[in-house]
Amino acid sequence: LHANRTLHEQDHPRAGRYQACQGAARFNNAPARFAYHAPDLGEHTDEILAELSLSGEDVAGLRQRGVVR
């Protein structure tokens, strides 16, 4: 993994420094970019529920019942 540069190190805002695997596809003259870290639990919940057309009231109800964080 080290010889073919599959592993790279990355910083997570809460978890600190960690190693991750690069994707298998490699393209000439296009360096790999690692712009995103692994999301925290519930980090994208609001965006996903908005895409599903849930209202703020619906989301509040789900949070109140412990369905989402």
PDB file of N, H, CA, C and O in Angstrom:
ATOM      1  N   LEU A   1       0.821  -1.204   0.000  1.00  0.00           N
ATOM      2  CA  LEU A   1       0.000   0.000   0.000  1.00  0.00           C
ATOM      3  C   LEU A   1       0.859   1.261   0.000  1.00  0.00           C
ATOM      4  O   LEU A   1       0.542   2.251  -0.659  1.00  0.00           O
ATOM      5  N   HIS A   2       1.959   1.199   0.759  1.00  0.00           N
ATOM      6  H   HIS A   2       2.217   0.395   1.295  1.00  0.00           H
ATOM      7  CA  HIS A   2       2.841   2.366   0.774  1.00  0.00           C
ATOM      8  C   HIS A   2       3.585   2.514  -0.549  1.00  0.00           C
ATOM      9  O   HIS A   2       3.764   3.628  -1.041  1.00  0.00           O
ATOM     10  N   ALA A   3       4.020   1.391  -1.125  1.00  0.00           N
ATOM     11  H   ALA A   3       3.875   0.486  -0.725  1.00  0.00           H
ATOM     12  CA  ALA A   3       4.816   1.435  -2.355  1.00  0.00           C
ATOM     13  C   ALA A   3       4.041   2.041  -3.525  1.00  0.00           C
ATOM     14  O   ALA A   3       4.616   2.771  -4.333  1.00  0.00           O
ATOM     15  N   ASN A   4       2.760   1.750  -3.622  1.00  0.00           N
ATOM     16  H   ASN A   4       2.294   1.158  -2.966  1.00  0.00           H
ATOM     17  CA  ASN A   4       2.003   2.320  -4.744  1.00  0.00           C
ATOM     18  C   ASN A   4       1.184   3.553  -4.327  1.00  0.00           C
ATOM     19  O   ASN A   4       0.275   3.974  -5.042  1.00  0.00           O
ATOM     20  N   ARG A   5       1.509   4.106  -3.193  1.00  0.00           N
ATOM     21  H   ARG A   5       2.247   3.764  -2.612  1.00  0.00           H
ATOM     22  CA  ARG A   5       0.907   5.356  -2.693  1.00  0.00           C
ATOM     23  C   ARG A   5      -0.614   5.277  -2.566  1.00  0.00           C
ATOM     24  O   ARG A   5      -1.324   6.224  -2.904  1.00  0.00           O
ATOM     25  N   THR A   6      -1.097   4.156  -2.083  1.00  0.00           N
ATOM     26  H   THR A   6      -0.521   3.387  -1.809  1.00  0.00           H
ATOM     27  CA  THR A   6      -2.528   4.007  -1.875  1.00  0.00           C
ATOM     28  C   THR A   6      -2.973   4.685  -0.584  1.00  0.00           C
ATOM     29  O   THR A   6      -4.078   5.225  -0.517  1.00  0.00           O
ATOM     30  N   LEU A   7      -2.125   4.662   0.439  1.00  0.00           N
ATOM     31  H   LEU A   7      -1.228   4.224   0.385  1.00  0.00           H
ATOM     32  CA  LEU A   7      -2.457   5.311   1.704  1.00  0.00           C
ATOM     33  C   LEU A   7      -1.998   6.767   1.704  1.00  0.00           C
ATOM     34  O   LEU A   7      -0.953   7.104   1.148  1.00  0.00           O
ATOM     35  N   HIS A   8      -2.782   7.603   2.326  1.00  0.00           N
ATOM     36  H   HIS A   8      -3.631   7.328   2.778  1.00  0.00           H
ATOM     37  CA  HIS A   8      -2.375   8.983   2.528  1.00  0.00           C
ATOM     38  C   HIS A   8      -2.838   9.410   3.920  1.00  0.00           C
ATOM     39  O   HIS A   8      -3.760   8.821   4.484  1.00  0.00           O
ATOM     40  N   GLU A   9      -2.198  10.426   4.461  1.00  0.00           N
ATOM     41  H   GLU A   9      -1.448  10.904   4.003  1.00  0.00           H
ATOM     42  CA  GLU A   9      -2.596  10.944   5.766  1.00  0.00           C
ATOM     43  C   GLU A   9      -3.460  12.171   5.568  1.00  0.00           C
ATOM     44  O   GLU A   9      -3.280  12.942   4.626  1.00  0.00           O
ATOM     45  N   GLN A  10      -4.394  12.327   6.475  1.00  0.00           N
ATOM     46  H   GLN A  10      -4.540  11.700   7.240  1.00  0.00           H
ATOM     47  CA  GLN A  10      -5.341  13.426   6.372  1.00  0.00           C
ATOM     48  C   GLN A  10      -5.699  13.878   7.787  1.00  0.00           C
ATOM     49  O   GLN A  10      -5.626  13.088   8.728  1.00  0.00           O
ATOM     50  N   ASP A  11      -6.084  15.139   7.939  1.00  0.00           N
ATOM     51  H   ASP A  11      -6.143  15.781   7.175  1.00  0.00           H
ATOM     52  CA  ASP A  11      -6.503  15.662   9.239  1.00  0.00           C
ATOM     53  C   ASP A  11      -8.011  15.723   9.302  1.00  0.00           C
ATOM     54  O   ASP A  11      -8.667  16.204   8.377  1.00  0.00           O
ATOM     55  N   HIS A  12      -8.556  15.232  10.404  1.00  0.00           N
ATOM     56  H   HIS A  12      -8.023  14.842  11.155  1.00  0.00           H
ATOM     57  CA  HIS A  12      -9.992  15.335  10.680  1.00  0.00           C
ATOM     58  C   HIS A  12     -10.154  16.413  11.742  1.00  0.00           C
ATOM     59  O   HIS A  12      -9.375  16.445  12.695  1.00  0.00           O
ATOM     60  N   PRO A  13     -11.136  17.293  11.609  1.00  0.00           N
ATOM     61  CA  PRO A  13     -11.260  18.404  12.557  1.00  0.00           C
ATOM     62  C   PRO A  13     -11.453  17.966  14.010  1.00  0.00           C
ATOM     63  O   PRO A  13     -11.065  18.696  14.922  1.00  0.00           O
ATOM     64  N   ARG A  14     -12.036  16.804  14.243  1.00  0.00           N
ATOM     65  H   ARG A  14     -12.351  16.211  13.502  1.00  0.00           H
ATOM     66  CA  ARG A  14     -12.257  16.356  15.628  1.00  0.00           C
ATOM     67  C   ARG A  14     -11.422  15.136  15.981  1.00  0.00           C
ATOM     68  O   ARG A  14     -10.993  15.007  17.127  1.00  0.00           O
ATOM     69  N   ALA A  15     -11.180  14.248  15.049  1.00  0.00           N
ATOM     70  H   ALA A  15     -11.529  14.353  14.117  1.00  0.00           H
ATOM     71  CA  ALA A  15     -10.496  12.985  15.345  1.00  0.00           C
ATOM     72  C   ALA A  15      -8.982  13.091  15.229  1.00  0.00           C
ATOM     73  O   ALA A  15      -8.271  12.197  15.689  1.00  0.00           O
ATOM     74  N   GLY A  16      -8.475  14.155  14.630  1.00  0.00           N
ATOM     75  H   GLY A  16      -9.052  14.882  14.257  1.00  0.00           H
ATOM     76  CA  GLY A  16      -7.034  14.303  14.464  1.00  0.00           C
ATOM     77  C   GLY A  16      -6.534  13.683  13.173  1.00  0.00           C
ATOM     78  O   GLY A  16      -7.292  13.500  12.220  1.00  0.00           O
ATOM     79  N   ARG A  17      -5.248  13.363  13.155  1.00  0.00           N
ATOM     80  H   ARG A  17      -4.633  13.512  13.929  1.00  0.00           H
ATOM     81  CA  ARG A  17      -4.613  12.833  11.949  1.00  0.00           C
ATOM     82  C   ARG A  17      -4.914  11.345  11.801  1.00  0.00           C
ATOM     83  O   ARG A  17      -4.872  10.601  12.781  1.00  0.00           O
ATOM     84  N   TYR A  18      -5.217  10.911  10.582  1.00  0.00           N
ATOM     85  H   TYR A  18      -5.251  11.515   9.786  1.00  0.00           H
ATOM     86  CA  TYR A  18      -5.510   9.503  10.312  1.00  0.00           C
ATOM     87  C   TYR A  18      -5.056   9.133   8.906  1.00  0.00           C
ATOM     88  O   TYR A  18      -4.795  10.005   8.077  1.00  0.00           O
ATOM     89  N   GLN A  19      -4.965   7.836   8.649  1.00  0.00           N
ATOM     90  H   GLN A  19      -5.177   7.128   9.323  1.00  0.00           H
ATOM     91  CA  GLN A  19      -4.613   7.345   7.316  1.00  0.00           C
ATOM     92  C   GLN A  19      -5.867   6.871   6.609  1.00  0.00           C
ATOM     93  O   GLN A  19      -6.751   6.265   7.215  1.00  0.00           O
ATOM     94  N   ALA A  20      -5.931   7.156   5.313  1.00  0.00           N
ATOM     95  H   ALA A  20      -5.214   7.647   4.820  1.00  0.00           H
ATOM     96  CA  ALA A  20      -7.068   6.739   4.499  1.00  0.00           C
ATOM     97  C   ALA A  20      -6.543   6.185   3.182  1.00  0.00           C
ATOM     98  O   ALA A  20      -5.411   6.459   2.784  1.00  0.00           O
ATOM     99  N   CYS A  21      -7.377   5.407   2.516  1.00  0.00           N
ATOM    100  H   CYS A  21      -8.297   5.184   2.839  1.00  0.00           H
ATOM    101  CA  CYS A  21      -7.003   4.820   1.226  1.00  0.00           C
ATOM    102  C   CYS A  21      -7.448   5.724   0.086  1.00  0.00           C
ATOM    103  O   CYS A  21      -8.540   6.292   0.106  1.00  0.00           O
ATOM    104  N   GLN A  22      -6.592   5.840  -0.885  1.00  0.00           N
ATOM    105  H   GLN A  22      -5.705   5.379  -0.901  1.00  0.00           H
ATOM    106  CA  GLN A  22      -6.903   6.574  -2.107  1.00  0.00           C
ATOM    107  C   GLN A  22      -7.771   5.699  -2.996  1.00  0.00           C
ATOM    108  O   GLN A  22      -7.680   4.473  -2.936  1.00  0.00           O
ATOM    109  N   GLY A  23      -8.597   6.303  -3.803  1.00  0.00           N
ATOM    110  H   GLY A  23      -8.671   7.299  -3.852  1.00  0.00           H
ATOM    111  CA  GLY A  23      -9.410   5.544  -4.742  1.00  0.00           C
ATOM    112  C   GLY A  23      -8.552   4.756  -5.716  1.00  0.00           C
ATOM    113  O   GLY A  23      -7.397   5.109  -5.954  1.00  0.00           O
ATOM    114  N   ALA A  24      -9.100   3.707  -6.273  1.00  0.00           N
ATOM    115  H   ALA A  24     -10.038   3.421  -6.080  1.00  0.00           H
ATOM    116  CA  ALA A  24      -8.334   2.822  -7.154  1.00  0.00           C
ATOM    117  C   ALA A  24      -8.047   3.445  -8.511  1.00  0.00           C
ATOM    118  O   ALA A  24      -7.016   3.143  -9.112  1.00  0.00           O
ATOM    119  N   ALA A  25      -8.918   4.299  -9.008  1.00  0.00           N
ATOM    120  H   ALA A  25      -9.756   4.545  -8.520  1.00  0.00           H
ATOM    121  CA  ALA A  25      -8.722   4.904 -10.329  1.00  0.00           C
ATOM    122  C   ALA A  25      -7.641   5.971 -10.258  1.00  0.00           C
ATOM    123  O   ALA A  25      -7.660   6.821  -9.368  1.00  0.00           O
ATOM    124  N   ARG A  26      -6.710   5.928 -11.181  1.00  0.00           N
ATOM    125  H   ARG A  26      -6.694   5.237 -11.903  1.00  0.00           H
ATOM    126  CA  ARG A  26      -5.630   6.912 -11.265  1.00  0.00           C
ATOM    127  C   ARG A  26      -5.571   7.421 -12.704  1.00  0.00           C
ATOM    128  O   ARG A  26      -5.687   6.639 -13.647  1.00  0.00           O
ATOM    129  N   PHE A  27      -5.395   8.711 -12.869  1.00  0.00           N
ATOM    130  H   PHE A  27      -5.301   9.347 -12.103  1.00  0.00           H
ATOM    131  CA  PHE A  27      -5.365   9.313 -14.196  1.00  0.00           C
ATOM    132  C   PHE A  27      -4.090  10.117 -14.369  1.00  0.00           C
ATOM    133  O   PHE A  27      -3.658  10.802 -13.443  1.00  0.00           O
ATOM    134  N   ASN A  28      -3.487  10.040 -15.541  1.00  0.00           N
ATOM    135  H   ASN A  28      -3.838   9.484 -16.293  1.00  0.00           H
ATOM    136  CA  ASN A  28      -2.280  10.807 -15.837  1.00  0.00           C
ATOM    137  C   ASN A  28      -2.574  12.297 -15.756  1.00  0.00           C
ATOM    138  O   ASN A  28      -3.651  12.753 -16.141  1.00  0.00           O
ATOM    139  N   ASN A  29      -1.607  13.047 -15.251  1.00  0.00           N
ATOM    140  H   ASN A  29      -0.732  12.676 -14.938  1.00  0.00           H
ATOM    141  CA  ASN A  29      -1.695  14.507 -15.169  1.00  0.00           C
ATOM    142  C   ASN A  29      -2.884  14.996 -14.351  1.00  0.00           C
ATOM    143  O   ASN A  29      -3.313  16.138 -14.519  1.00  0.00           O
ATOM    144  N   ALA A  30      -3.417  14.173 -13.485  1.00  0.00           N
ATOM    145  H   ALA A  30      -3.069  13.246 -13.348  1.00  0.00           H
ATOM    146  CA  ALA A  30      -4.518  14.576 -12.609  1.00  0.00           C
ATOM    147  C   ALA A  30      -4.201  14.075 -11.200  1.00  0.00           C
ATOM    148  O   ALA A  30      -4.556  12.951 -10.846  1.00  0.00           O
ATOM    149  N   PRO A  31      -3.538  14.904 -10.400  1.00  0.00           N
ATOM    150  CA  PRO A  31      -3.175  14.463  -9.063  1.00  0.00           C
ATOM    151  C   PRO A  31      -4.406  14.193  -8.200  1.00  0.00           C
ATOM    152  O   PRO A  31      -5.432  14.861  -8.326  1.00  0.00           O
ATOM    153  N   ALA A  32      -4.279  13.215  -7.336  1.00  0.00           N
ATOM    154  H   ALA A  32      -3.445  12.672  -7.234  1.00  0.00           H
ATOM    155  CA  ALA A  32      -5.387  12.879  -6.432  1.00  0.00           C
ATOM    156  C   ALA A  32      -5.586  14.018  -5.444  1.00  0.00           C
ATOM    157  O   ALA A  32      -4.620  14.585  -4.934  1.00  0.00           O
ATOM    158  N   ARG A  33      -6.837  14.347  -5.178  1.00  0.00           N
ATOM    159  H   ARG A  33      -7.622  13.886  -5.592  1.00  0.00           H
ATOM    160  CA  ARG A  33      -7.145  15.364  -4.181  1.00  0.00           C
ATOM    161  C   ARG A  33      -8.037  14.735  -3.126  1.00  0.00           C
ATOM    162  O   ARG A  33      -8.960  13.981  -3.435  1.00  0.00           O
ATOM    163  N   PHE A  34      -7.750  15.054  -1.901  1.00  0.00           N
ATOM    164  H   PHE A  34      -7.001  15.667  -1.650  1.00  0.00           H
ATOM    165  CA  PHE A  34      -8.514  14.524  -0.775  1.00  0.00           C
ATOM    166  C   PHE A  34      -9.106  15.713  -0.028  1.00  0.00           C
ATOM    167  O   PHE A  34      -8.539  16.184   0.959  1.00  0.00           O
ATOM    168  N   ALA A  35     -10.233  16.186  -0.500  1.00  0.00           N
ATOM    169  H   ALA A  35     -10.693  15.803  -1.301  1.00  0.00           H
ATOM    170  CA  ALA A  35     -10.817  17.407   0.044  1.00  0.00           C
ATOM    171  C   ALA A  35     -11.755  17.159   1.215  1.00  0.00           C
ATOM    172  O   ALA A  35     -12.076  18.091   1.953  1.00  0.00           O
ATOM    173  N   TYR A  36     -12.196  15.934   1.399  1.00  0.00           N
ATOM    174  H   TYR A  36     -11.935  15.177   0.800  1.00  0.00           H
ATOM    175  CA  TYR A  36     -13.216  15.689   2.406  1.00  0.00           C
ATOM    176  C   TYR A  36     -12.746  14.692   3.443  1.00  0.00           C
ATOM    177  O   TYR A  36     -12.042  13.732   3.130  1.00  0.00           O
ATOM    178  N   HIS A  37     -13.133  14.925   4.653  1.00  0.00           N
ATOM    179  H   HIS A  37     -13.704  15.705   4.908  1.00  0.00           H
ATOM    180  CA  HIS A  37     -12.867  13.982   5.730  1.00  0.00           C
ATOM    181  C   HIS A  37     -14.123  13.158   5.968  1.00  0.00           C
ATOM    182  O   HIS A  37     -15.192  13.478   5.448  1.00  0.00           O
ATOM    183  N   ALA A  38     -13.992  12.115   6.743  1.00  0.00           N
ATOM    184  H   ALA A  38     -13.124  11.855   7.166  1.00  0.00           H
ATOM    185  CA  ALA A  38     -15.158  11.314   7.100  1.00  0.00           C
ATOM    186  C   ALA A  38     -16.103  12.176   7.937  1.00  0.00           C
ATOM    187  O   ALA A  38     -15.655  12.830   8.879  1.00  0.00           O
ATOM    188  N   PRO A  39     -17.383  12.193   7.621  1.00  0.00           N
ATOM    189  CA  PRO A  39     -18.308  13.057   8.358  1.00  0.00           C
ATOM    190  C   PRO A  39     -18.576  12.534   9.769  1.00  0.00           C
ATOM    191  O   PRO A  39     -18.508  11.332  10.027  1.00  0.00           O
ATOM    192  N   ASP A  40     -18.881  13.463  10.672  1.00  0.00           N
ATOM    193  H   ASP A  40     -18.936  14.439  10.462  1.00  0.00           H
ATOM    194  CA  ASP A  40     -19.314  13.090  12.010  1.00  0.00           C
ATOM    195  C   ASP A  40     -20.734  12.552  11.934  1.00  0.00           C
ATOM    196  O   ASP A  40     -21.463  12.836  10.984  1.00  0.00           O
ATOM    197  N   LEU A  41     -21.117  11.787  12.921  1.00  0.00           N
ATOM    198  H   LEU A  41     -20.525  11.556  13.693  1.00  0.00           H
ATOM    199  CA  LEU A  41     -22.474  11.256  12.981  1.00  0.00           C
ATOM    200  C   LEU A  41     -23.474  12.412  12.980  1.00  0.00           C
ATOM    201  O   LEU A  41     -23.422  13.290  13.842  1.00  0.00           O
ATOM    202  N   GLY A  42     -24.368  12.404  12.018  1.00  0.00           N
ATOM    203  H   GLY A  42     -24.410  11.691  11.317  1.00  0.00           H
ATOM    204  CA  GLY A  42     -25.396  13.430  11.918  1.00  0.00           C
ATOM    205  C   GLY A  42     -24.955  14.729  11.261  1.00  0.00           C
ATOM    206  O   GLY A  42     -25.735  15.679  11.203  1.00  0.00           O
ATOM    207  N   GLU A  43     -23.730  14.795  10.769  1.00  0.00           N
ATOM    208  H   GLU A  43     -23.096  14.023  10.817  1.00  0.00           H
ATOM    209  CA  GLU A  43     -23.208  16.042  10.205  1.00  0.00           C
ATOM    210  C   GLU A  43     -24.023  16.537   9.010  1.00  0.00           C
ATOM    211  O   GLU A  43     -24.158  17.746   8.821  1.00  0.00           O
ATOM    212  N   HIS A  44     -24.564  15.630   8.207  1.00  0.00           N
ATOM    213  H   HIS A  44     -24.455  14.648   8.361  1.00  0.00           H
ATOM    214  CA  HIS A  44     -25.307  16.031   7.008  1.00  0.00           C
ATOM    215  C   HIS A  44     -26.806  15.748   7.107  1.00  0.00           C
ATOM    216  O   HIS A  44     -27.517  15.780   6.102  1.00  0.00           O
ATOM    217  N   THR A  45     -27.274  15.476   8.300  1.00  0.00           N
ATOM    218  H   THR A  45     -26.697  15.450   9.116  1.00  0.00           H
ATOM    219  CA  THR A  45     -28.684  15.114   8.496  1.00  0.00           C
ATOM    220  C   THR A  45     -29.626  16.182   7.957  1.00  0.00           C
ATOM    221  O   THR A  45     -30.554  15.867   7.212  1.00  0.00           O
ATOM    222  N   ASP A  46     -29.400  17.438   8.322  1.00  0.00           N
ATOM    223  H   ASP A  46     -28.646  17.693   8.927  1.00  0.00           H
ATOM    224  CA  ASP A  46     -30.310  18.502   7.886  1.00  0.00           C
ATOM    225  C   ASP A  46     -30.377  18.620   6.367  1.00  0.00           C
ATOM    226  O   ASP A  46     -31.457  18.789   5.801  1.00  0.00           O
ATOM    227  N   GLU A  47     -29.217  18.529   5.703  1.00  0.00           N
ATOM    228  H   GLU A  47     -28.339  18.392   6.162  1.00  0.00           H
ATOM    229  CA  GLU A  47     -29.196  18.629   4.248  1.00  0.00           C
ATOM    230  C   GLU A  47     -29.942  17.470   3.594  1.00  0.00           C
ATOM    231  O   GLU A  47     -30.679  17.665   2.627  1.00  0.00           O
ATOM    232  N   ILE A  48     -29.747  16.269   4.125  1.00  0.00           N
ATOM    233  H   ILE A  48     -29.149  16.111   4.910  1.00  0.00           H
ATOM    234  CA  ILE A  48     -30.410  15.095   3.550  1.00  0.00           C
ATOM    235  C   ILE A  48     -31.920  15.171   3.746  1.00  0.00           C
ATOM    236  O   ILE A  48     -32.680  14.892   2.819  1.00  0.00           O
ATOM    237  N   LEU A  49     -32.355  15.543   4.938  1.00  0.00           N
ATOM    238  H   LEU A  49     -31.738  15.770   5.691  1.00  0.00           H
ATOM    239  CA  LEU A  49     -33.793  15.638   5.201  1.00  0.00           C
ATOM    240  C   LEU A  49     -34.431  16.757   4.375  1.00  0.00           C
ATOM    241  O   LEU A  49     -35.587  16.645   3.965  1.00  0.00           O
ATOM    242  N   ALA A  50     -33.682  17.833   4.129  1.00  0.00           N
ATOM    243  H   ALA A  50     -32.743  17.925   4.462  1.00  0.00           H
ATOM    244  CA  ALA A  50     -34.200  18.909   3.274  1.00  0.00           C
ATOM    245  C   ALA A  50     -34.373  18.408   1.840  1.00  0.00           C
ATOM    246  O   ALA A  50     -35.346  18.758   1.173  1.00  0.00           O
ATOM    247  N   GLU A  51     -33.426  17.589   1.366  1.00  0.00           N
ATOM    248  H   GLU A  51     -32.635  17.305   1.908  1.00  0.00           H
ATOM    249  CA  GLU A  51     -33.546  17.021   0.024  1.00  0.00           C
ATOM    250  C   GLU A  51     -34.759  16.101  -0.082  1.00  0.00           C
ATOM    251  O   GLU A  51     -35.316  15.918  -1.165  1.00  0.00           O
ATOM    252  N   LEU A  52     -35.165  15.524   1.055  1.00  0.00           N
ATOM    253  H   LEU A  52     -34.713  15.673   1.934  1.00  0.00           H
ATOM    254  CA  LEU A  52     -36.346  14.662   1.074  1.00  0.00           C
ATOM    255  C   LEU A  52     -37.625  15.454   1.305  1.00  0.00           C
ATOM    256  O   LEU A  52     -38.696  14.876   1.490  1.00  0.00           O
ATOM    257  N   SER A  53     -37.510  16.773   1.295  1.00  0.00           N
ATOM    258  H   SER A  53     -36.640  17.242   1.145  1.00  0.00           H
ATOM    259  CA  SER A  53     -38.638  17.710   1.422  1.00  0.00           C
ATOM    260  C   SER A  53     -39.319  17.657   2.780  1.00  0.00           C
ATOM    261  O   SER A  53     -40.514  17.937   2.872  1.00  0.00           O
ATOM    262  N   LEU A  54     -38.598  17.310   3.831  1.00  0.00           N
ATOM    263  H   LEU A  54     -37.627  17.083   3.756  1.00  0.00           H
ATOM    264  CA  LEU A  54     -39.175  17.354   5.164  1.00  0.00           C
ATOM    265  C   LEU A  54     -39.156  18.796   5.663  1.00  0.00           C
ATOM    266  O   LEU A  54     -38.186  19.524   5.451  1.00  0.00           O
ATOM    267  N   SER A  55     -40.219  19.192   6.314  1.00  0.00           N
ATOM    268  H   SER A  55     -41.007  18.601   6.486  1.00  0.00           H
ATOM    269  CA  SER A  55     -40.297  20.551   6.845  1.00  0.00           C
ATOM    270  C   SER A  55     -39.479  20.650   8.131  1.00  0.00           C
ATOM    271  O   SER A  55     -39.095  19.637   8.715  1.00  0.00           O
ATOM    272  N   GLY A  56     -39.222  21.873   8.557  1.00  0.00           N
ATOM    273  H   GLY A  56     -39.534  22.696   8.082  1.00  0.00           H
ATOM    274  CA  GLY A  56     -38.522  22.092   9.819  1.00  0.00           C
ATOM    275  C   GLY A  56     -39.271  21.482  10.986  1.00  0.00           C
ATOM    276  O   GLY A  56     -38.666  20.977  11.931  1.00  0.00           O
ATOM    277  N   GLU A  57     -40.573  21.532  10.914  1.00  0.00           N
ATOM    278  H   GLU A  57     -41.064  21.942  10.146  1.00  0.00           H
ATOM    279  CA  GLU A  57     -41.420  20.945  11.971  1.00  0.00           C
ATOM    280  C   GLU A  57     -41.274  19.424  11.987  1.00  0.00           C
ATOM    281  O   GLU A  57     -41.181  18.819  13.055  1.00  0.00           O
ATOM    282  N   ASP A  58     -41.254  18.810  10.811  1.00  0.00           N
ATOM    283  H   ASP A  58     -41.329  19.301   9.944  1.00  0.00           H
ATOM    284  CA  ASP A  58     -41.057  17.361  10.720  1.00  0.00           C
ATOM    285  C   ASP A  58     -39.702  16.949  11.291  1.00  0.00           C
ATOM    286  O   ASP A  58     -39.600  15.971  12.031  1.00  0.00           O
ATOM    287  N   VAL A  59     -38.676  17.698  10.944  1.00  0.00           N
ATOM    288  H   VAL A  59     -38.759  18.493  10.343  1.00  0.00           H
ATOM    289  CA  VAL A  59     -37.326  17.396  11.427  1.00  0.00           C
ATOM    290  C   VAL A  59     -37.269  17.557  12.939  1.00  0.00           C
ATOM    291  O   VAL A  59     -36.668  16.733  13.628  1.00  0.00           O
ATOM    292  N   ALA A  60     -37.883  18.600  13.454  1.00  0.00           N
ATOM    293  H   ALA A  60     -38.371  19.270  12.894  1.00  0.00           H
ATOM    294  CA  ALA A  60     -37.907  18.813  14.907  1.00  0.00           C
ATOM    295  C   ALA A  60     -38.586  17.643  15.608  1.00  0.00           C
ATOM    296  O   ALA A  60     -38.146  17.210  16.674  1.00  0.00           O
ATOM    297  N   GLY A  61     -39.652  17.138  15.011  1.00  0.00           N
ATOM    298  H   GLY A  61     -40.009  17.490  14.146  1.00  0.00           H
ATOM    299  CA  GLY A  61     -40.338  15.976  15.580  1.00  0.00           C
ATOM    300  C   GLY A  61     -39.451  14.730  15.576  1.00  0.00           C
ATOM    301  O   GLY A  61     -39.438  13.971  16.546  1.00  0.00           O
ATOM    302  N   LEU A  62     -38.725  14.525  14.507  1.00  0.00           N
ATOM    303  H   LEU A  62     -38.735  15.141  13.719  1.00  0.00           H
ATOM    304  CA  LEU A  62     -37.808  13.383  14.440  1.00  0.00           C
ATOM    305  C   LEU A  62     -36.708  13.505  15.493  1.00  0.00           C
ATOM    306  O   LEU A  62     -36.333  12.521  16.130  1.00  0.00           O
ATOM    307  N   ARG A  63     -36.199  14.716  15.666  1.00  0.00           N
ATOM    308  H   ARG A  63     -36.503  15.516  15.149  1.00  0.00           H
ATOM    309  CA  ARG A  63     -35.163  14.933  16.681  1.00  0.00           C
ATOM    310  C   ARG A  63     -35.718  14.710  18.085  1.00  0.00           C
ATOM    311  O   ARG A  63     -35.062  14.105  18.932  1.00  0.00           O
ATOM    312  N   GLN A  64     -36.905  15.193  18.316  1.00  0.00           N
ATOM    313  H   GLN A  64     -37.438  15.684  17.628  1.00  0.00           H
ATOM    314  CA  GLN A  64     -37.545  15.060  19.642  1.00  0.00           C
ATOM    315  C   GLN A  64     -37.769  13.596  20.000  1.00  0.00           C
ATOM    316  O   GLN A  64     -37.637  13.214  21.163  1.00  0.00           O
ATOM    317  N   ARG A  65     -38.106  12.779  19.014  1.00  0.00           N
ATOM    318  H   ARG A  65     -38.213  13.090  18.070  1.00  0.00           H
ATOM    319  CA  ARG A  65     -38.339  11.341  19.254  1.00  0.00           C
ATOM    320  C   ARG A  65     -37.043  10.533  19.224  1.00  0.00           C
ATOM    321  O   ARG A  65     -37.063   9.325  19.460  1.00  0.00           O
ATOM    322  N   GLY A  66     -35.919  11.189  18.938  1.00  0.00           N
ATOM    323  H   GLY A  66     -35.903  12.171  18.746  1.00  0.00           H
ATOM    324  CA  GLY A  66     -34.636  10.492  18.924  1.00  0.00           C
ATOM    325  C   GLY A  66     -34.366   9.694  17.662  1.00  0.00           C
ATOM    326  O   GLY A  66     -33.478   8.842  17.633  1.00  0.00           O
ATOM    327  N   VAL A  67     -35.142   9.977  16.609  1.00  0.00           N
ATOM    328  H   VAL A  67     -35.864  10.670  16.632  1.00  0.00           H
ATOM    329  CA  VAL A  67     -34.963   9.255  15.338  1.00  0.00           C
ATOM    330  C   VAL A  67     -33.684   9.732  14.645  1.00  0.00           C
ATOM    331  O   VAL A  67     -32.954   8.924  14.069  1.00  0.00           O
ATOM    332  N   VAL A  68     -33.410  11.029  14.698  1.00  0.00           N
ATOM    333  H   VAL A  68     -34.002  11.684  15.166  1.00  0.00           H
ATOM    334  CA  VAL A  68     -32.190  11.610  14.127  1.00  0.00           C
ATOM    335  C   VAL A  68     -31.544  12.520  15.166  1.00  0.00           C
ATOM    336  O   VAL A  68     -32.168  12.946  16.138  1.00  0.00           O
ATOM    337  N   ARG A  69     -30.269  12.798  14.915  1.00  0.00           N
ATOM    338  H   ARG A  69     -29.762  12.452  14.126  1.00  0.00           H
ATOM    339  CA  ARG A  69     -29.552  13.736  15.806  1.00  0.00           C
ATOM    340  C   ARG A  69     -29.274  15.010  15.096  1.00  0.00           C
ATOM    341  O   ARG A  69     -28.681  15.921  15.673  1.00  0.00           O
TER     342      ARG A  69
END
